[in-house]
Amino acid sequence: MAFADARKFKGHHVVKVTASERITPHMVRVTVQGESLHRLPVHGFDQWFRLFLPNPGGVTDFSRVPEQFGFGAYMKYLRTKAGVRPPFRNYTVRSLRPDVGEMDIDFVSHGDAGIAGPWAAQARPGEELMILDQGRGFDLPDDATEVLMAGDESALPAVLGVLRDLPAHIRGHAIVEIPDAADQQEVEGESQVQLDWIVRDHSDTVGQAALKAFQQLVPTAADTAYGYTVGEQQLASAGRRHLVAQGVDKRRIGFVGYWKRGKAEA
Ligand SMILES: Cc1cc2nc3c(=O)[nH]c(=O)nc-3n(C[C@H](O)[C@H](O)[C@H](O)COP(=O)(O)OP(=O)(O)OC[C@H]3O[C@@H](n4cnc5c(N)ncnc54)[C@H](O)[C@@H]3O)c2cc1C
């Protein structure tokens, strides 16, 4: 499974907010519950989904959401009037408890701009959302011995999910840039991957401090390394270029720009 496979996933899950809490200065954890979450496939690692949100100031009609998000279905969704179709953004499963039909989602609080970040900051119990499973992006080759990862705070749930699920024999390095030292979260997992939290200066552009640190990393053996660079677009793509320059095959790097500076998602 990789980011490229997401379109094959199918199936809606309607959930309700049961709790929301600011867990660190820049992260809000929203807990949702739904009968169908008992059946949500558990992909682990950086499992992600499309999250359909309430229409700001309008009526929310989840029947407008396609069951699968291939190109045609996406075009159809876009043809539905804005204000009628529920807006969506992409999020990572922070933790999933299928036995009780519950999931936590960690939202970066990045200010007043946008839909998902500001919504999460005000989320109220009882609000309805819809989730469309998209599998996972992290696609560790069988022969991998080492993992090199970089991300910003939007990638924190993904990187911590990967660290939680990596096998014990995997070595490597992960770099996560955060706005404040208090945005660190507890790390679980048995792998030998070392996580470095990089706290950026308030005047720094998001992702640049992580990139600088990532560019110092050299794989022990490029042919058995796996790279993973996600978060702000420039961090993800420049991080990938660094690994390619170090001899890591492009097919052994999972990378996605999670968001672009100054540009809202569709
Ligand atoms: C596979 C995948 C998994 C993701 N998982 C998570 C996750 O678990 N948690 C999470 O918080 N995000 C996650 N993201 C990123 C999230 O989808 C984007 O940040 C999204 O743009 C947020 O939507 P919004 O409505 O808040 O802002 P938008 O309407 O998209 O953007 C409004 C403005 O805010 C800026 N902006 C957007 N995101 C950020 C940010 N993080 N920091 C600073 N400025 C920002 C934009 O540049 C724009 O100027 C993930 C993205 C992908 C592709």
The ligand as an SDF file (V2000), in Angstrom:
LIG
                    3D

 53 58  0  0  0  0  0  0  0  0999 V2000
   -2.2790   12.2820    3.9890 C   0  0  0  0  0  0  0  0  0  0  0  0
   -2.4120   13.5330    4.8460 C   0  0  0  0  0  0  0  0  0  0  0  0
   -2.5290   13.4260    6.2070 C   0  0  0  0  0  0  0  0  0  0  0  0
   -2.6280   14.5910    7.0250 C   0  0  0  0  0  0  0  0  0  0  0  0
   -2.7640   14.4500    8.3770 N   0  0  0  0  0  0  0  0  0  0  0  0
   -2.8840   15.5540    9.1640 C   0  0  0  0  0  0  0  0  0  0  0  0
   -3.0760   15.4400   10.5780 C   0  0  0  0  0  0  0  0  0  0  0  0
   -3.2190   14.3370   11.1260 O   0  0  0  0  0  0  0  0  0  0  0  0
   -3.1660   16.5810   11.3030 N   0  0  0  0  0  0  0  0  0  0  0  0
   -3.0720   17.8320   10.7190 C   0  0  0  0  0  0  0  0  0  0  0  0
   -3.1680   18.8530   11.4320 O   0  0  0  0  0  0  0  0  0  0  0  0
   -2.9090   17.9640    9.3840 N   0  0  0  0  0  0  0  0  0  0  0  0
   -2.8290   16.8600    8.5950 C   0  0  0  0  0  0  0  0  0  0  0  0
   -2.6890   16.9920    7.2360 N   0  0  0  0  0  0  0  0  0  0  0  0
   -2.5840   18.3400    6.6780 C   0  0  0  0  0  0  0  0  0  0  0  0
   -3.9710   19.0160    6.4900 C   0  0  0  0  0  0  0  0  0  0  0  0
   -4.7430   18.2810    5.5860 O   0  0  0  0  0  0  0  0  0  0  0  0
   -3.7250   20.4410    5.9320 C   0  0  0  0  0  0  0  0  0  0  0  0
   -2.9700   21.1960    6.8440 O   0  0  0  0  0  0  0  0  0  0  0  0
   -5.0100   21.1740    5.5730 C   0  0  0  0  0  0  0  0  0  0  0  0
   -4.6600   22.1950    4.6640 O   0  0  0  0  0  0  0  0  0  0  0  0
   -5.7100   21.8040    6.7690 C   0  0  0  0  0  0  0  0  0  0  0  0
   -6.9200   22.3700    6.3110 O   0  0  0  0  0  0  0  0  0  0  0  0
   -7.4930   23.7800    6.8210 P   0  0  0  0  0  0  0  0  0  0  0  0
   -8.9010   23.8220    6.3480 O   0  0  0  0  0  0  0  0  0  0  0  0
   -7.2150   23.9290    8.2730 O   0  0  0  0  0  0  0  0  0  0  0  0
   -6.6200   24.8590    6.0550 O   0  0  0  0  0  0  0  0  0  0  0  0
   -6.7040   25.2520    4.4870 P   0  0  0  0  0  0  0  0  0  0  0  0
   -8.0330   25.8090    4.1470 O   0  0  0  0  0  0  0  0  0  0  0  0
   -6.2640   24.0870    3.6540 O   0  0  0  0  0  0  0  0  0  0  0  0
   -5.6000   26.3920    4.3930 O   0  0  0  0  0  0  0  0  0  0  0  0
   -5.8460   27.7120    4.9110 C   0  0  0  0  0  0  0  0  0  0  0  0
   -4.5030   28.4060    5.1410 C   0  0  0  0  0  0  0  0  0  0  0  0
   -3.8310   27.7510    6.2060 O   0  0  0  0  0  0  0  0  0  0  0  0
   -2.5250   27.3150    5.8040 C   0  0  0  0  0  0  0  0  0  0  0  0
   -2.2640   26.0070    6.4420 N   0  0  0  0  0  0  0  0  0  0  0  0
   -2.8710   24.8200    6.2180 C   0  0  0  0  0  0  0  0  0  0  0  0
   -2.3640   23.8740    7.0310 N   0  0  0  0  0  0  0  0  0  0  0  0
   -1.4200   24.4730    7.7730 C   0  0  0  0  0  0  0  0  0  0  0  0
   -0.5420   24.0190    8.8080 C   0  0  0  0  0  0  0  0  0  0  0  0
   -0.5270   22.7350    9.2420 N   0  0  0  0  0  0  0  0  0  0  0  0
    0.3030   24.9130    9.3760 N   0  0  0  0  0  0  0  0  0  0  0  0
    0.3260   26.2280    8.9810 C   0  0  0  0  0  0  0  0  0  0  0  0
   -0.4920   26.7090    8.0180 N   0  0  0  0  0  0  0  0  0  0  0  0
   -1.3460   25.8400    7.4220 C   0  0  0  0  0  0  0  0  0  0  0  0
   -2.5950   27.2180    4.2660 C   0  0  0  0  0  0  0  0  0  0  0  0
   -1.3180   27.4370    3.6930 O   0  0  0  0  0  0  0  0  0  0  0  0
   -3.5710   28.3440    3.9270 C   0  0  0  0  0  0  0  0  0  0  0  0
   -2.9090   29.5740    3.8400 O   0  0  0  0  0  0  0  0  0  0  0  0
   -2.6000   15.8570    6.4090 C   0  0  0  0  0  0  0  0  0  0  0  0
   -2.5080   15.9560    5.0010 C   0  0  0  0  0  0  0  0  0  0  0  0
   -2.4130   14.8140    4.2420 C   0  0  0  0  0  0  0  0  0  0  0  0
   -2.3170   14.9400    2.7250 C   0  0  0  0  0  0  0  0  0  0  0  0
  1  2  1  0
  2  3  1  0
  2 52  2  0
  3  4  2  0
  4  5  1  0
  4 50  1  0
  5  6  2  0
  6  7  1  0
  6 13  1  0
  7  8  2  0
  7  9  1  0
  9 10  1  0
 10 11  2  0
 10 12  1  0
 12 13  2  0
 13 14  1  0
 14 15  1  0
 14 50  1  0
 15 16  1  0
 16 17  1  0
 16 18  1  0
 18 19  1  0
 18 20  1  0
 20 21  1  0
 20 22  1  0
 22 23  1  0
 23 24  1  0
 24 25  2  0
 24 26  1  0
 24 27  1  0
 27 28  1  0
 28 29  2  0
 28 30  1  0
 28 31  1  0
 31 32  1  0
 32 33  1  0
 33 34  1  0
 33 48  1  0
 34 35  1  0
 35 36  1  0
 35 46  1  0
 36 37  1  0
 36 45  1  0
 37 38  2  0
 38 39  1  0
 39 40  1  0
 39 45  2  0
 40 41  1  0
 40 42  2  0
 42 43  1  0
 43 44  2  0
 44 45  1  0
 46 47  1  0
 46 48  1  0
 48 49  1  0
 50 51  2  0
 51 52  1  0
 52 53  1  0
M  END
$$$$
